[in-house]
Amino acid sequence: MKLKVNKLFWFLRKDGDVLDSSRDKHLIIHQTLALGSMEDVQALFQKYGKEVICQEFKMPVNGLYAPAVFHFFEHILGVEIKNSEQYIKNIYGKISPRHS
């Protein structure tokens, strides 16, 4: 199965770049979990199954996930990621300590 450019893979060139569902499963799974709709996620589970998705989810992708999305899939997949800060994007920027 080859995936063409769509909303989840906007970074591909439109003139022929495709993702291979086997070779590029790490990218496909993380992009879909982090940025996809529920329909996208359902299709992902039908394509790969929970076991494969769990295996790929345990391999970090730096700063791709919003905090709530990451923790949602951590719960849904039944895994606890020790280094979750690698996965979560910093949506608030650097926080400075408050001065009294």
C-alpha positions in Angstrom: 0.0 0.0 0.0 1.4 3.4 -1.0 0.2 6.6 0.7 0.2 9.8 -1.3 0.5 13.4 -0.1 -2.4 14.4 2.2 -3.1 16.5 5.3 -0.9 14.3 7.5 2.1 14.2 5.1 2.1 17.7 3.8 5.9 17.7 3.7 6.0 15.3 0.8 6.4 16.8 -2.7 3.2 16.6 -4.7 4.9 15.4 -7.8 5.2 11.8 -6.9 6.5 11.3 -3.4 4.8 8.4 -1.7 5.2 6.6 1.6 5.5 2.8 1.6 3.2 1.4 4.4 5.9 -1.2 5.4 9.1 0.8 5.0 7.7 4.1 6.4 5.4 2.6 9.1 7.1 4.5 12.0 6.5 7.9 10.3 3.0 6.9 9.2 2.0 5.7 12.7 3.4 8.7 14.6 2.1 11.3 12.1 -1.4 9.7 12.3 -1.5 9.4 16.0 -0.2 12.9 16.6 -2.1 14.8 13.9 -4.9 12.6 12.5 -8.6 12.6 13.0 -10.4 9.7 14.7 -11.2 8.3 11.3 -7.5 8.4 10.4 -6.6 6.6 13.7 -9.3 4.0 13.1 -7.9 3.3 9.6 -4.4 3.1 11.1 -5.5 0.4 13.6 -7.2 -1.5 10.8 -4.0 -1.4 8.8 -1.4 -2.2 11.4 -3.1 -3.5 14.5 -2.6 -2.5 18.1 0.5 -4.6 18.7 2.5 -3.0 15.8 1.2 0.5 16.8 2.3 -0.1 20.4 5.8 -1.2 19.3 6.2 1.9 17.1 4.7 4.3 19.7 7.4 3.2 22.2 10.1 4.6 19.8 10.4 8.3 20.4 9.7 11.0 17.9 10.9 14.3 19.3 8.4 17.0 19.9 5.6 15.8 17.7 2.7 15.3 20.2 0.6 17.8 22.0 0.6 16.8 25.7 -3.1 15.8 25.8 -2.8 13.7 22.6 0.3 11.9 23.8 -1.2 11.0 27.1 -4.5 9.9 25.4 -2.6 7.4 23.2 -0.4 6.3 26.1 -3.6 5.4 27.9 -5.4 3.9 24.9 -2.4 1.7 24.0 -1.8 0.7 27.6 1.8 1.8 27.7 3.7 4.0 30.1 6.5 6.0 28.4 9.3 6.9 30.8 10.9 9.6 28.6 7.6 11.3 27.6 9.3 14.7 27.4 10.9 13.6 24.2 7.6 13.1 22.5 5.8 16.2 23.7 6.1 19.5 21.9 6.7 22.5 24.1 3.6 24.6 23.2 4.2 27.2 25.9 7.8 28.1 25.2 10.5 28.4 27.9 9.0 29.2 31.2 10.9 31.6 33.4 10.8 31.3 37.2 8.6 33.9 38.9 10.2 36.6 40.9 8.8 37.4 44.3 
